[in-house]
Amino acid sequence: MKAIKTSIASSGISLILKAILVGILLSGTTIGILLSICSVLFLIAKTLPYDILPYIMIAVCSIGTFAGGYVTSRITKTQGLIWGGSVGLLIFVSLLIAGLCSNTDTIGLVTLIKLFALTLSGGVGGIMAVNKKDKIRIK
């Protein structure tokens, strides 16, 4: 009986880890695509608004994190706020580490805004995924 319970628990944990990994990969891909689109738009416009650039980055990362939280919670089918928010938090930590390693990012108000925005958007994506009704199939 114990072996059955531990195998169910380990498969549940592996499902959650796989879902978070898929969510993080999807978030990174979405962020990369959206940043590429933004860079093309800036090249076409021939202007670069340096003052609002960090906020554009936060908005793009929030959209990508929303997508990652949504997919993660669609896979796990439970606890959308927790799993979506964890994807947002992990994306924030990876962006923070990358910024600090490149010596271009400092910890300030924008970093705090980014933390809240990414965690919140991942959580909202997770909530929306859990509350989404499946398609009704008529036989």
C-alpha positions as CSV (number, residue, x, y, z in Angstrom):
1,M,0.0,0.0,0.0
2,K,2.9,2.4,0.8
3,A,4.5,1.7,-2.5
4,I,1.4,2.7,-4.4
5,K,1.1,6.0,-2.4
6,T,4.7,6.9,-3.0
7,S,4.5,6.1,-6.7
8,I,1.5,8.4,-7.0
9,A,3.2,11.1,-5.0
10,S,6.3,10.9,-7.1
11,S,4.4,10.9,-10.4
12,G,2.5,14.0,-9.2
13,I,5.8,15.8,-8.4
14,S,7.3,14.8,-11.7
15,L,4.2,16.1,-13.5
16,I,4.5,19.4,-11.7
17,L,8.2,19.7,-12.4
18,K,7.6,18.9,-16.1
19,A,4.8,21.5,-16.2
20,I,6.9,24.2,-14.7
21,L,9.8,23.4,-17.1
22,V,7.4,23.6,-20.1
23,G,6.0,26.9,-18.7
24,I,9.5,28.4,-18.3
25,L,10.5,27.3,-21.8
26,L,7.4,28.7,-23.3
27,S,7.8,31.9,-21.4
28,G,11.4,32.3,-22.6
29,T,10.4,31.6,-26.2
30,T,7.5,34.0,-26.0
31,I,9.6,36.7,-24.5
32,G,12.3,36.2,-27.2
33,I,9.8,36.5,-30.0
34,L,8.1,39.6,-28.5
35,L,11.5,41.3,-27.9
36,S,12.4,40.6,-31.5
37,I,9.2,42.2,-32.7
38,C,9.8,45.2,-30.5
39,S,13.4,45.6,-31.8
40,V,12.1,45.5,-35.4
41,L,9.5,48.1,-34.6
42,F,12.1,50.3,-33.0
43,L,14.3,50.0,-36.1
44,I,11.4,50.9,-38.3
45,A,10.5,53.9,-36.1
46,K,14.2,55.0,-35.9
47,T,13.6,56.2,-32.3
48,L,14.4,54.4,-29.1
49,P,12.6,55.7,-26.0
50,Y,15.3,55.1,-23.4
51,D,13.1,56.3,-20.6
52,I,10.4,53.8,-21.1
53,L,12.6,50.9,-22.2
54,P,12.6,49.1,-18.8
55,Y,8.8,49.3,-18.7
56,I,8.5,47.9,-22.2
57,M,10.7,45.1,-21.0
58,I,8.5,44.5,-18.0
59,A,5.4,44.5,-20.2
60,V,6.9,42.0,-22.7
61,C,8.1,39.7,-19.9
62,S,4.7,39.9,-18.2
63,I,3.0,38.7,-21.4
64,G,5.5,35.8,-21.8
65,T,5.1,34.9,-18.1
66,F,1.3,35.0,-18.5
67,A,1.6,32.4,-21.3
68,G,3.9,30.3,-19.2
69,G,1.7,30.3,-16.2
70,Y,-1.3,29.5,-18.4
71,V,0.3,26.5,-19.9
72,T,1.7,25.2,-16.6
73,S,-1.7,25.4,-15.0
74,R,-3.4,23.7,-17.9
75,I,-1.0,20.8,-17.5
76,T,-1.3,20.5,-13.7
77,K,-5.1,21.4,-13.7
78,T,-4.9,22.5,-10.1
79,Q,-3.6,25.4,-8.0
80,G,-3.2,27.9,-10.9
81,L,-2.1,30.8,-8.7
82,I,0.7,28.8,-7.1
83,W,2.1,27.1,-10.2
84,G,1.7,30.2,-12.4
85,G,3.2,32.4,-9.8
86,S,6.1,30.1,-9.4
87,V,6.8,30.2,-13.1
88,G,6.7,34.0,-12.9
89,L,9.1,34.0,-9.9
90,L,11.5,31.7,-11.6
91,I,11.5,33.8,-14.8
92,F,12.2,36.9,-12.6
93,V,15.1,35.2,-10.8
94,S,16.6,34.1,-14.1
95,L,16.3,37.6,-15.5
96,L,17.8,39.1,-12.3
97,I,20.7,36.7,-12.3
98,A,21.4,37.4,-16.0
99,G,21.2,41.2,-15.4
100,L,23.5,41.1,-12.4
101,C,26.0,38.9,-14.1
102,S,26.2,41.3,-17.1
103,N,26.8,44.2,-14.7
104,T,24.0,46.2,-16.5
105,D,21.2,45.7,-14.0
106,T,20.9,47.1,-10.6
107,I,18.5,46.3,-7.9
108,G,16.1,49.2,-7.5
109,L,12.4,50.2,-7.9
110,V,12.2,48.8,-11.4
111,T,13.4,45.4,-10.1
112,L,10.7,45.4,-7.5
113,I,8.1,46.4,-10.1
114,K,9.4,43.5,-12.3
115,L,9.1,41.1,-9.4
116,F,5.5,41.9,-8.7
117,A,4.5,42.2,-12.4
118,L,6.0,38.8,-13.4
119,T,4.7,36.9,-10.4
120,L,1.3,38.5,-10.7
121,S,1.0,37.9,-14.5
122,G,2.1,34.2,-14.1
123,G,-0.5,33.8,-11.3
124,V,-3.3,35.4,-13.3
125,G,-2.4,33.1,-16.2
126,G,-2.6,30.1,-13.9
127,I,-5.9,31.2,-12.5
128,M,-7.4,31.7,-16.0
129,A,-6.1,28.3,-17.1
130,V,-7.6,26.4,-14.1
131,N,-11.0,28.1,-14.5
132,K,-11.2,27.6,-18.2
133,K,-13.9,25.1,-19.1
134,D,-13.0,22.3,-21.4
135,K,-14.7,22.1,-24.8
136,I,-18.1,20.5,-24.7
137,R,-18.2,17.6,-27.2
138,I,-21.5,16.4,-28.5
139,K,-21.6,12.8,-29.4
